[in-house]
Amino acid sequence: MRLDKFLKVSRIIKRRTVANEACDSGRAQINGRQAKAGAQVKEGDKVTLFFGDKKFSFKILQVNESVKKQDCADMYEVLDDEV
């Protein structure tokens, strides 16, 4: 699954266009490497997002094409949430 789509499906970022812009502006990393919106993610990947001074890291636990709102938190595990 594409990184921008995962961010939207898991509801980490609400809109796919915003997720796409965040990835393409260099604010996303997969396993410590810079990632574009079209980068493929899989279970076990560590993703880090940078928003201003804030850093948000999480590990992907499952990749689903669509999930219910109450189940989206089961798709990832928060590793680090720094300000």
PDB file as gemmi writes it, atoms N, CA and C in Angstrom:
CRYST1    1.000    1.000    1.000  90.00  90.00  90.00 P 1                      
ATOM      1  N   MET A   1       0.849  -1.170   0.000  1.00  0.00           N  
ATOM      2  CA  MET A   1       0.000   0.000   0.000  1.00  0.00           C  
ATOM      3  C   MET A   1       0.899   1.239   0.000  1.00  0.00           C  
ATOM      4  N   ARG A   2       0.451   2.263  -0.687  1.00  0.00           N  
ATOM      5  CA  ARG A   2       1.191   3.527  -0.728  1.00  0.00           C  
ATOM      6  C   ARG A   2       1.186   4.198   0.641  1.00  0.00           C  
ATOM      7  N   LEU A   3       2.251   4.935   0.944  1.00  0.00           N  
ATOM      8  CA  LEU A   3       2.374   5.608   2.230  1.00  0.00           C  
ATOM      9  C   LEU A   3       1.264   6.619   2.445  1.00  0.00           C  
ATOM     10  N   ASP A   4       0.955   7.443   1.439  1.00  0.00           N  
ATOM     11  CA  ASP A   4      -0.088   8.453   1.621  1.00  0.00           C  
ATOM     12  C   ASP A   4      -1.456   7.818   1.859  1.00  0.00           C  
ATOM     13  N   LYS A   5      -1.731   6.708   1.194  1.00  0.00           N  
ATOM     14  CA  LYS A   5      -3.007   6.021   1.408  1.00  0.00           C  
ATOM     15  C   LYS A   5      -3.068   5.404   2.802  1.00  0.00           C  
ATOM     16  N   PHE A   6      -1.955   4.833   3.274  1.00  0.00           N  
ATOM     17  CA  PHE A   6      -1.937   4.276   4.629  1.00  0.00           C  
ATOM     18  C   PHE A   6      -2.202   5.363   5.671  1.00  0.00           C  
ATOM     19  N   LEU A   7      -1.590   6.526   5.498  1.00  0.00           N  
ATOM     20  CA  LEU A   7      -1.786   7.614   6.452  1.00  0.00           C  
ATOM     21  C   LEU A   7      -3.243   8.048   6.499  1.00  0.00           C  
ATOM     22  N   LYS A   8      -3.932   8.011   5.364  1.00  0.00           N  
ATOM     23  CA  LYS A   8      -5.337   8.384   5.330  1.00  0.00           C  
ATOM     24  C   LYS A   8      -6.223   7.282   5.899  1.00  0.00           C  
ATOM     25  N   VAL A   9      -6.008   6.031   5.493  1.00  0.00           N  
ATOM     26  CA  VAL A   9      -6.838   4.917   5.960  1.00  0.00           C  
ATOM     27  C   VAL A   9      -6.709   4.742   7.468  1.00  0.00           C  
ATOM     28  N   SER A  10      -5.499   4.915   8.001  1.00  0.00           N  
ATOM     29  CA  SER A  10      -5.286   4.757   9.439  1.00  0.00           C  
ATOM     30  C   SER A  10      -5.698   6.004  10.224  1.00  0.00           C  
ATOM     31  N   ARG A  11      -6.103   7.035   9.511  1.00  0.00           N  
ATOM     32  CA  ARG A  11      -6.560   8.293  10.095  1.00  0.00           C  
ATOM     33  C   ARG A  11      -5.481   9.021  10.899  1.00  0.00           C  
ATOM     34  N   ILE A  12      -4.228   8.821  10.529  1.00  0.00           N  
ATOM     35  CA  ILE A  12      -3.142   9.608  11.109  1.00  0.00           C  
ATOM     36  C   ILE A  12      -3.206  11.009  10.518  1.00  0.00           C  
ATOM     37  N   ILE A  13      -3.465  11.075   9.207  1.00  0.00           N  
ATOM     38  CA  ILE A  13      -3.727  12.338   8.517  1.00  0.00           C  
ATOM     39  C   ILE A  13      -5.091  12.191   7.865  1.00  0.00           C  
ATOM     40  N   LYS A  14      -5.955  13.194   8.021  1.00  0.00           N  
ATOM     41  CA  LYS A  14      -7.356  13.052   7.614  1.00  0.00           C  
ATOM     42  C   LYS A  14      -7.583  13.032   6.103  1.00  0.00           C  
ATOM     43  N   ARG A  15      -6.771  13.751   5.351  1.00  0.00           N  
ATOM     44  CA  ARG A  15      -6.996  13.838   3.905  1.00  0.00           C  
ATOM     45  C   ARG A  15      -5.786  13.301   3.152  1.00  0.00           C  
ATOM     46  N   ARG A  16      -6.049  12.590   2.073  1.00  0.00           N  
ATOM     47  CA  ARG A  16      -4.958  11.994   1.300  1.00  0.00           C  
ATOM     48  C   ARG A  16      -4.110  13.057   0.620  1.00  0.00           C  
ATOM     49  N   THR A  17      -4.712  14.144   0.191  1.00  0.00           N  
ATOM     50  CA  THR A  17      -3.918  15.204  -0.450  1.00  0.00           C  
ATOM     51  C   THR A  17      -2.952  15.833   0.545  1.00  0.00           C  
ATOM     52  N   VAL A  18      -3.377  15.992   1.788  1.00  0.00           N  
ATOM     53  CA  VAL A  18      -2.493  16.532   2.829  1.00  0.00           C  
ATOM     54  C   VAL A  18      -1.371  15.535   3.110  1.00  0.00           C  
ATOM     55  N   ALA A  19      -1.707  14.247   3.163  1.00  0.00           N  
ATOM     56  CA  ALA A  19      -0.697  13.206   3.369  1.00  0.00           C  
ATOM     57  C   ALA A  19       0.296  13.197   2.214  1.00  0.00           C  
ATOM     58  N   ASN A  20      -0.195  13.351   0.990  1.00  0.00           N  
ATOM     59  CA  ASN A  20       0.652  13.388  -0.198  1.00  0.00           C  
ATOM     60  C   ASN A  20       1.625  14.559  -0.133  1.00  0.00           C  
ATOM     61  N   GLU A  21       1.130  15.743   0.232  1.00  0.00           N  
ATOM     62  CA  GLU A  21       1.978  16.928   0.332  1.00  0.00           C  
ATOM     63  C   GLU A  21       3.021  16.775   1.436  1.00  0.00           C  
ATOM     64  N   ALA A  22       2.631  16.202   2.571  1.00  0.00           N  
ATOM     65  CA  ALA A  22       3.569  16.004   3.678  1.00  0.00           C  
ATOM     66  C   ALA A  22       4.704  15.063   3.259  1.00  0.00           C  
ATOM     67  N   CYS A  23       4.366  14.004   2.569  1.00  0.00           N  
ATOM     68  CA  CYS A  23       5.378  13.039   2.124  1.00  0.00           C  
ATOM     69  C   CYS A  23       6.305  13.643   1.075  1.00  0.00           C  
ATOM     70  N   ASP A  24       5.743  14.313   0.085  1.00  0.00           N  
ATOM     71  CA  ASP A  24       6.538  14.837  -1.012  1.00  0.00           C  
ATOM     72  C   ASP A  24       7.376  16.054  -0.630  1.00  0.00           C  
ATOM     73  N   SER A  25       7.069  16.688   0.509  1.00  0.00           N  
ATOM     74  CA  SER A  25       7.870  17.826   0.948  1.00  0.00           C  
ATOM     75  C   SER A  25       9.017  17.386   1.854  1.00  0.00           C  
ATOM     76  N   GLY A  26       9.224  16.081   1.982  1.00  0.00           N  
ATOM     77  CA  GLY A  26      10.366  15.574   2.730  1.00  0.00           C  
ATOM     78  C   GLY A  26      10.140  15.427   4.217  1.00  0.00           C  
ATOM     79  N   ARG A  27       8.899  15.360   4.647  1.00  0.00           N  
ATOM     80  CA  ARG A  27       8.605  15.243   6.075  1.00  0.00           C  
ATOM     81  C   ARG A  27       8.241  13.830   6.501  1.00  0.00           C  
ATOM     82  N   ALA A  28       8.559  12.832   5.678  1.00  0.00           N  
ATOM     83  CA  ALA A  28       8.234  11.444   6.015  1.00  0.00           C  
ATOM     84  C   ALA A  28       9.452  10.552   5.792  1.00  0.00           C  
ATOM     85  N   GLN A  29       9.630   9.605   6.701  1.00  0.00           N  
ATOM     86  CA  GLN A  29      10.693   8.624   6.577  1.00  0.00           C  
ATOM     87  C   GLN A  29      10.118   7.234   6.840  1.00  0.00           C  
ATOM     88  N   ILE A  30      10.627   6.254   6.101  1.00  0.00           N  
ATOM     89  CA  ILE A  30      10.291   4.856   6.346  1.00  0.00           C  
ATOM     90  C   ILE A  30      11.591   4.150   6.689  1.00  0.00           C  
ATOM     91  N   ASN A  31      11.648   3.552   7.864  1.00  0.00           N  
ATOM     92  CA  ASN A  31      12.846   2.853   8.345  1.00  0.00           C  
ATOM     93  C   ASN A  31      14.098   3.724   8.247  1.00  0.00           C  
ATOM     94  N   GLY A  32      13.960   5.013   8.581  1.00  0.00           N  
ATOM     95  CA  GLY A  32      15.095   5.927   8.601  1.00  0.00           C  
ATOM     96  C   GLY A  32      15.498   6.506   7.263  1.00  0.00           C  
ATOM     97  N   ARG A  33      14.778   6.173   6.197  1.00  0.00           N  
ATOM     98  CA  ARG A  33      15.096   6.697   4.859  1.00  0.00           C  
ATOM     99  C   ARG A  33      13.975   7.599   4.383  1.00  0.00           C  
ATOM    100  N   GLN A  34      14.344   8.672   3.696  1.00  0.00           N  
ATOM    101  CA  GLN A  34      13.373   9.615   3.152  1.00  0.00           C  
ATOM    102  C   GLN A  34      12.385   8.883   2.259  1.00  0.00           C  
ATOM    103  N   ALA A  35      11.092   9.240   2.365  1.00  0.00           N  
ATOM    104  CA  ALA A  35      10.068   8.527   1.597  1.00  0.00           C  
ATOM    105  C   ALA A  35       9.134   9.499   0.895  1.00  0.00           C  
ATOM    106  N   LYS A  36       8.778   9.164  -0.316  1.00  0.00           N  
ATOM    107  CA  LYS A  36       7.782   9.908  -1.078  1.00  0.00           C  
ATOM    108  C   LYS A  36       6.404   9.285  -0.846  1.00  0.00           C  
ATOM    109  N   ALA A  37       5.364   9.946  -1.331  1.00  0.00           N  
ATOM    110  CA  ALA A  37       3.993   9.486  -1.119  1.00  0.00           C  
ATOM    111  C   ALA A  37       3.735   8.111  -1.737  1.00  0.00           C  
ATOM    112  N   GLY A  38       4.391   7.791  -2.824  1.00  0.00           N  
ATOM    113  CA  GLY A  38       4.167   6.524  -3.508  1.00  0.00           C  
ATOM    114  C   GLY A  38       4.971   5.357  -2.971  1.00  0.00           C  
ATOM    115  N   ALA A  39       5.763   5.589  -1.934  1.00  0.00           N  
ATOM    116  CA  ALA A  39       6.566   4.509  -1.357  1.00  0.00           C  
ATOM    117  C   ALA A  39       5.651   3.440  -0.772  1.00  0.00           C  
ATOM    118  N   GLN A  40       6.013   2.197  -0.988  1.00  0.00           N  
ATOM    119  CA  GLN A  40       5.212   1.076  -0.494  1.00  0.00           C  
ATOM    120  C   GLN A  40       5.544   0.796   0.970  1.00  0.00           C  
ATOM    121  N   VAL A  41       4.503   0.607   1.781  1.00  0.00           N  
ATOM    122  CA  VAL A  41       4.694   0.257   3.190  1.00  0.00           C  
ATOM    123  C   VAL A  41       4.182  -1.167   3.412  1.00  0.00           C  
ATOM    124  N   LYS A  42       4.755  -1.822   4.415  1.00  0.00           N  
ATOM    125  CA  LYS A  42       4.336  -3.176   4.763  1.00  0.00           C  
ATOM    126  C   LYS A  42       4.370  -3.309   6.280  1.00  0.00           C  
ATOM    127  N   GLU A  43       3.835  -4.382   6.775  1.00  0.00           N  
ATOM    128  CA  GLU A  43       3.815  -4.615   8.208  1.00  0.00           C  
ATOM    129  C   GLU A  43       5.236  -4.676   8.746  1.00  0.00           C  
ATOM    130  N   GLY A  44       5.467  -4.029   9.883  1.00  0.00           N  
ATOM    131  CA  GLY A  44       6.790  -4.008  10.498  1.00  0.00           C  
ATOM    132  C   GLY A  44       7.606  -2.779  10.174  1.00  0.00           C  
ATOM    133  N   ASP A  45       7.187  -1.974   9.199  1.00  0.00           N  
ATOM    134  CA  ASP A  45       7.912  -0.749   8.860  1.00  0.00           C  
ATOM    135  C   ASP A  45       7.757   0.284   9.968  1.00  0.00           C  
ATOM    136  N   LYS A  46       8.828   1.055  10.198  1.00  0.00           N  
ATOM    137  CA  LYS A  46       8.791   2.157  11.152  1.00  0.00           C  
ATOM    138  C   LYS A  46       8.702   3.452  10.343  1.00  0.00           C  
ATOM    139  N   VAL A  47       7.669   4.234  10.587  1.00  0.00           N  
ATOM    140  CA  VAL A  47       7.432   5.478   9.854  1.00  0.00           C  
ATOM    141  C   VAL A  47       7.592   6.645  10.813  1.00  0.00           C  
ATOM    142  N   THR A  48       8.283   7.694  10.359  1.00  0.00           N  
ATOM    143  CA  THR A  48       8.458   8.907  11.150  1.00  0.00           C  
ATOM    144  C   THR A  48       7.955  10.085  10.333  1.00  0.00           C  
ATOM    145  N   LEU A  49       7.119  10.906  10.952  1.00  0.00           N  
ATOM    146  CA  LEU A  49       6.598  12.115  10.328  1.00  0.00           C  
ATOM    147  C   LEU A  49       7.083  13.329  11.108  1.00  0.00           C  
ATOM    148  N   PHE A  50       7.437  14.403  10.386  1.00  0.00           N  
ATOM    149  CA  PHE A  50       7.893  15.638  11.006  1.00  0.00           C  
ATOM    150  C   PHE A  50       6.923  16.757  10.659  1.00  0.00           C  
ATOM    151  N   PHE A  51       6.411  17.426  11.691  1.00  0.00           N  
ATOM    152  CA  PHE A  51       5.515  18.568  11.513  1.00  0.00           C  
ATOM    153  C   PHE A  51       6.056  19.705  12.356  1.00  0.00           C  
ATOM    154  N   GLY A  52       6.758  20.649  11.722  1.00  0.00           N  
ATOM    155  CA  GLY A  52       7.364  21.746  12.476  1.00  0.00           C  
ATOM    156  C   GLY A  52       8.395  21.191  13.442  1.00  0.00           C  
ATOM    157  N   ASP A  53       8.222  21.448  14.738  1.00  0.00           N  
ATOM    158  CA  ASP A  53       9.138  20.940  15.758  1.00  0.00           C  
ATOM    159  C   ASP A  53       8.717  19.583  16.289  1.00  0.00           C  
ATOM    160  N   LYS A  54       7.594  19.074  15.821  1.00  0.00           N  
ATOM    161  CA  LYS A  54       7.041  17.826  16.341  1.00  0.00           C  
ATOM    162  C   LYS A  54       7.484  16.634  15.496  1.00  0.00           C  
ATOM    163  N   LYS A  55       7.780  15.527  16.185  1.00  0.00           N  
ATOM    164  CA  LYS A  55       8.183  14.284  15.524  1.00  0.00           C  
ATOM    165  C   LYS A  55       7.237  13.184  15.996  1.00  0.00           C  
ATOM    166  N   PHE A  56       6.657  12.439  15.045  1.00  0.00           N  
ATOM    167  CA  PHE A  56       5.709  11.377  15.361  1.00  0.00           C  
ATOM    168  C   PHE A  56       6.185  10.095  14.694  1.00  0.00           C  
ATOM    169  N   SER A  57       6.527   9.086  15.501  1.00  0.00           N  
ATOM    170  CA  SER A  57       7.007   7.805  14.975  1.00  0.00           C  
ATOM    171  C   SER A  57       6.035   6.698  15.345  1.00  0.00           C  
ATOM    172  N   PHE A  58       5.830   5.785  14.416  1.00  0.00           N  
ATOM    173  CA  PHE A  58       4.956   4.654  14.678  1.00  0.00           C  
ATOM    174  C   PHE A  58       5.412   3.443  13.867  1.00  0.00           C  
ATOM    175  N   LYS A  59       4.988   2.273  14.334  1.00  0.00           N  
ATOM    176  CA  LYS A  59       5.290   1.018  13.656  1.00  0.00           C  
ATOM    177  C   LYS A  59       3.999   0.485  13.054  1.00  0.00           C  
ATOM    178  N   ILE A  60       4.052   0.048  11.811  1.00  0.00           N  
ATOM    179  CA  ILE A  60       2.873  -0.470  11.131  1.00  0.00           C  
ATOM    180  C   ILE A  60       2.632  -1.911  11.574  1.00  0.00           C  
ATOM    181  N   LEU A  61       1.457  -2.168  12.115  1.00  0.00           N  
ATOM    182  CA  LEU A  61       1.100  -3.501  12.585  1.00  0.00           C  
ATOM    183  C   LEU A  61       0.301  -4.287  11.555  1.00  0.00           C  
ATOM    184  N   GLN A  62      -0.561  -3.596  10.801  1.00  0.00           N  
ATOM    185  CA  GLN A  62      -1.336  -4.254   9.754  1.00  0.00           C  
ATOM    186  C   GLN A  62      -1.664  -3.265   8.649  1.00  0.00           C  
ATOM    187  N   VAL A  63      -1.781  -3.784   7.446  1.00  0.00           N  
ATOM    188  CA  VAL A  63      -2.092  -2.972   6.277  1.00  0.00           C  
ATOM    189  C   VAL A  63      -3.414  -3.464   5.711  1.00  0.00           C  
ATOM    190  N   ASN A  64      -4.448  -2.621   5.818  1.00  0.00           N  
ATOM    191  CA  ASN A  64      -5.776  -2.951   5.299  1.00  0.00           C  
ATOM    192  C   ASN A  64      -6.222  -1.850   4.348  1.00  0.00           C  
ATOM    193  N   GLU A  65      -6.931  -2.224   3.293  1.00  0.00           N  
ATOM    194  CA  GLU A  65      -7.414  -1.246   2.321  1.00  0.00           C  
ATOM    195  C   GLU A  65      -8.475  -0.326   2.905  1.00  0.00           C  
ATOM    196  N   SER A  66      -9.306  -0.860   3.795  1.00  0.00           N  
ATOM    197  CA  SER A  66     -10.317  -0.034   4.446  1.00  0.00           C  
ATOM    198  C   SER A  66     -10.614  -0.620   5.821  1.00  0.00           C  
ATOM    199  N   VAL A  67     -10.853   0.258   6.774  1.00  0.00           N  
ATOM    200  CA  VAL A  67     -11.165  -0.171   8.137  1.00  0.00           C  
ATOM    201  C   VAL A  67     -12.236   0.738   8.709  1.00  0.00           C  
ATOM    202  N   LYS A  68     -12.911   0.240   9.715  1.00  0.00           N  
ATOM    203  CA  LYS A  68     -13.891   1.062  10.411  1.00  0.00           C  
ATOM    204  C   LYS A  68     -13.167   2.030  11.323  1.00  0.00           C  
ATOM    205  N   LYS A  69     -13.826   3.109  11.670  1.00  0.00           N  
ATOM    206  CA  LYS A  69     -13.216   4.160  12.467  1.00  0.00           C  
ATOM    207  C   LYS A  69     -12.666   3.635  13.788  1.00  0.00           C  
ATOM    208  N   GLN A  70     -13.398   2.762  14.453  1.00  0.00           N  
ATOM    209  CA  GLN A  70     -12.963   2.264  15.755  1.00  0.00           C  
ATOM    210  C   GLN A  70     -11.796   1.286  15.653  1.00  0.00           C  
ATOM    211  N   ASP A  71     -11.535   0.738  14.464  1.00  0.00           N  
ATOM    212  CA  ASP A  71     -10.460  -0.233  14.286  1.00  0.00           C  
ATOM    213  C   ASP A  71      -9.171   0.364  13.726  1.00  0.00           C  
ATOM    214  N   CYS A  72      -9.176   1.645  13.357  1.00  0.00           N  
ATOM    215  CA  CYS A  72      -8.004   2.221  12.701  1.00  0.00           C  
ATOM    216  C   CYS A  72      -6.799   2.320  13.639  1.00  0.00           C  
ATOM    217  N   ALA A  73      -7.010   2.448  14.942  1.00  0.00           N  
ATOM    218  CA  ALA A  73      -5.888   2.533  15.880  1.00  0.00           C  
ATOM    219  C   ALA A  73      -5.137   1.211  15.993  1.00  0.00           C  
ATOM    220  N   ASP A  74      -5.751   0.112  15.563  1.00  0.00           N  
ATOM    221  CA  ASP A  74      -5.085  -1.190  15.606  1.00  0.00           C  
ATOM    222  C   ASP A  74      -4.100  -1.377  14.453  1.00  0.00           C  
ATOM    223  N   MET A  75      -4.067  -0.445  13.511  1.00  0.00           N  
ATOM    224  CA  MET A  75      -3.188  -0.573  12.356  1.00  0.00           C  
ATOM    225  C   MET A  75      -1.749  -0.171  12.663  1.00  0.00           C  
ATOM    226  N   TYR A  76      -1.523   0.577  13.747  1.00  0.00           N  
ATOM    227  CA  TYR A  76      -0.181   1.047  14.064  1.00  0.00           C  
ATOM    228  C   TYR A  76       0.019   1.134  15.574  1.00  0.00           C  
ATOM    229  N   GLU A  77       1.284   1.188  15.966  1.00  0.00           N  
ATOM    230  CA  GLU A  77       1.671   1.333  17.370  1.00  0.00           C  
ATOM    231  C   GLU A  77       2.557   2.568  17.474  1.00  0.00           C  
ATOM    232  N   VAL A  78       2.189   3.510  18.328  1.00  0.00           N  
ATOM    233  CA  VAL A  78       2.965   4.730  18.501  1.00  0.00           C  
ATOM    234  C   VAL A  78       4.260   4.404  19.226  1.00  0.00           C  
ATOM    235  N   LEU A  79       5.384   4.807  18.633  1.00  0.00           N  
ATOM    236  CA  LEU A  79       6.690   4.578  19.234  1.00  0.00           C  
ATOM    237  C   LEU A  79       7.204   5.831  19.929  1.00  0.00           C  
ATOM    238  N   ASP A  80       7.000   6.986  19.299  1.00  0.00           N  
ATOM    239  CA  ASP A  80       7.567   8.221  19.816  1.00  0.00           C  
ATOM    240  C   ASP A  80       6.702   9.393  19.379  1.00  0.00           C  
ATOM    241  N   ASP A  81       6.387  10.257  20.313  1.00  0.00           N  
ATOM    242  CA  ASP A  81       5.566  11.445  20.011  1.00  0.00           C  
ATOM    243  C   ASP A  81       6.176  12.627  20.739  1.00  0.00           C  
ATOM    244  N   GLU A  82       7.169  13.259  20.100  1.00  0.00           N  
ATOM    245  CA  GLU A  82       7.921  14.357  20.722  1.00  0.00           C  
ATOM    246  C   GLU A  82       7.444  15.713  20.245  1.00  0.00           C  
ATOM    247  N   VAL A  83       7.589  16.666  21.125  1.00  0.00           N  
ATOM    248  CA  VAL A  83       7.290  18.060  20.769  1.00  0.00           C  
ATOM    249  C   VAL A  83       8.583  18.802  20.643  1.00  0.00           C  
TER     250      VAL A  83                                                      
END                                                                             
